[in-house]
Amino acid sequence: MLSALGTKILAVAILAALGLAMAAWTARFFRRSPYTPVQTAILTTSALICRLLWRTEISGRLPIAPGRGAVIISNHTCSFDPAFIALGVDRVMRWMVAREYCEHRFMGKFLRPFGPIPTNRAGIDTAATKQIIRCAQQGELVGLFPEGRINDTGRLLRPGRPGVALIALRAGVPVIPCFIRGAPYDGTALGCLRMPARVRVTVGKPIDLAEYRGREDDRAVLEDLTKRLMKAIAALGGQPDYEPELAGRFYKPSAT
């Protein structure tokens, strides 16, 4: 039998050993992790919110090997849509984000550690477009919303913007479509945090654009490819026969 003093010494030794083991595991984790400690903390918090508050489920992980670039596209119904998609990604994604979100006093703090690419909503932001193309060419995952803004219209999709097709073609990387269903949105950036929901994310197969390569200055090609990408998103949402419209200079309002 150990004396009282011996028992205390043994307990302290065991706690110290556990502490050292935890410290070693943490150090090993961060050496292997593609994320910084700040990114890990934010992603962990985000994942808890998505899983517990919004009961988010994702169909699978994005089928892209480490070090290979890709353009990930999705419908856009909530300011937390990138967080939903992040559940299926095991490395940092770079999103093209509206400048006002990047400069928001609250949201900006959570976006900046991931290197978002600020863009202006009005017109074509040439600097942001060139930057995100370079990121994809250098093997990064980049995320884009072809609709350009949150869809609060009640329709499946807003008109698609041809900039996504242009970026993917010039970067020379595949496009992976996703569809997010059930995301909460009350018309404000952060109001969804007060709304329970049941979110489902469906990940599609990579789309190879090799047949269009070198034709990114052809208006007809960009128009056809934008429709193809939007149809791929719609198909994941259960509407394979959906006929998308085009925004920008290609957009012609329908009669309905």
N, C-alpha and C positions, 0 to 999 in steps of 0.2 A: 504493500500500500504506500502511495506517495503521501508525503506530509502536505500540510496546507500550503507551505511555501513552494514545495515541489510542484503541486498542482497548478499554482499561479504561473510559475515559470514555464510549465509545459503549455498552458493556455496561451501565454504571450508568444511562445515560440511558434505555435500552430498558426496564430493570427498573423504573425510576421511572415511566415512561409506563404500563407494564402495571399497576403498583400503583395509579396514579391512575385508570386505566380501571376496574379492579376496584372501587375505592372509589366511583366514580361510579355503576357498575352496582348496587352494593349499596344505595346511598342511594336510587336510583330505584326499586329493588325494594321497599324498605320504605315508600316514599311511596305506592306503588300497592297494596301488600299489605294485606289486611284483618286480618292478624295482627301482633301485636307481636313484637319480636325473641325474647322468651322463648317465646311461643307457637310461633314458627317453629322454634326449636331443638327443642322438645318434639315437634312434629308430624313434623319430619324424622327424629328418632330413632325415633319410633313407626312411621313408614312403613317405615324400613329393617328394623325387627324384623318387621313384618307381612309385608313382601315377601320377605325373605331367610330368616327362621326358619320362617315359617308359609306361605310361598308363596301369599299371599293374592291373589285375583283378584276384581274387582268388575264387575258387568254393565254399569255405566254411571254417569254422574254424576246426582245428584238433580235432577229436572226442576223446579226452583224458581228464579224470577228473583231477582236481587239486590234486597234491600229488601222482599221479600215473606215473610211468616211462614208457617210450616208446622209440623205435628207429625209427627215421624218415629218410627215404631214398628218393633219387631223382636222376634224371639224372643231368649232370653237364656240362653246356655250357657257364658259365659266372662266374667271380669272385664274383658277387653280388647275386648269387643264394640263399645264406642264408637269405639275406634281403627280397627276394621275399616271401619265405616261412614264414618269421617272421610276415608278414601281417596277417596270419591266426592263430597266436599263441598269447595267453594272459599271457605267463610267459616266463622266461628266458630259452633259449636253449643253450646247450653246444655242440659245433661243433668240430669234429676232423679236424684240419686245418694243411696244409703243413707248416712246420717250417719256411720257408722263408717268408711266409705271416705274421706270428706272429711277426717276427723280422723286418719286413719292417718298415722304419721310418715313413711312413704315415699310411698305413693300420693297422699296429700294434697298433697304438693309439686308433683306433676304435674297434679293436678286443679284446684287453686285458680286458676292463671292463666287458666282458661277459664270462670270464674264458675259452677261447678256449683251446683245448688239442692239443699241437703241436705234429706233427708226421713226421717221415722221409719218403720220397717217396720210397726209396730203401729198399726192404726186408720187414720183419715184425717188427714193433716197439712194442715190448712186453710191455714196460712201459706205452705207450699211450693206448694200448689195455686194460690193467688191469685197468687203471684210468677211461676210459669211461664205462667199465662194472660196476665199483663201482657206478658211477654217475647214471646210469640207475637203478641199484638195489635200490638206495636210493630215487627213485621217481622223478628223473630229466628227462627232455626231452633231448635226444642226437641226433645230426644230423650227417649223414654219406652219402658220395657219393660212391656207390659201384664201380664206374668206376675208382676211385682213382685219377683222374685228369680231367681237362677240355676236353670235347670232341670236337676236331676241325677236325674230320675225314670226316664229311659229312654224316656219318652213323647215325642211330637213337641212338645207344648206343655203347660205347666201351665195351670190354670184362669185365665181372663182377669179382670182387675179393671176395674170400670166407671169408675174415675177417669179413664182415658184418654179415653173417649168424652165425659165431662163437660168435661174441659179443652178438647178440640178444639171442642166445640159453643160453649162460652162465649167462646173465643178467635176463633171465626169464621174459621178457616183450614182448608185441606185437610189430609188425613192421607196420609202416604206410607208404605206397608208395605215392610218389607225382611225377607229371610230369610238367616240366617248358617248355613252348613253346615261342619262339620269343625273347629270351634273347639276348642282344647285346654283341658282342665280336669281337675285332679287332686284337687279338693275344697278347694283353698286359693286365696287371692286371687292369689298371685304364682308358684305352682308351675308354671303353664303356661309360664313363661320357660325352663324346662328341657325342654320337650316340643316336638319338631318336629311339624308338622301341615301339612295342605293345606286352606286355608280358601277357601270360595267365598261371595260375597255377591251376592244377587239383589235388585235394586231394582224395586219395583212401580210402577204408575201411581198418580197422586194420586187420592184418594177425596174427592169433593165431598159435604159434609154439609148442603148448603143445605136439603134437604127436611126435615131434623130441627131446623133452627134455631128457637130459642125454646121448645123442648120438653125442655130439659135437666133439668127437675124431674120429668119423667114417668119413673117407674121402668121401665115397659115399653119405652119408647124407648131408655133406656140399656142395658137388657138386650139388645134386638135389635141395637143398634148395636155393642155390645161383641162379640157373636157374629160380626157381619159383619166387624169388623176382625180378629178372631182367624182367621176363615176365610180372609181375604185373605193373612195371613201363612202359613197352612198351605198355601194353593194355591201360593205361591212356593216352598214346600218340597217340592212334588210331590204333595201330598195334597189335591186340591180338594174331596173329599167328607168331609173331616175335620169332625167335630162337636165344637166346643169346649165346655168347661164354664166356669161362671162362679164367680169367687171372691167373698169378702166376703159381704154379706147376700143376694146372689143365688145363692150357690154351694150346690148340692145334690149331694152325692157320688153318683157312679154306682154301680150294683150290682157293677161289675167291680173 
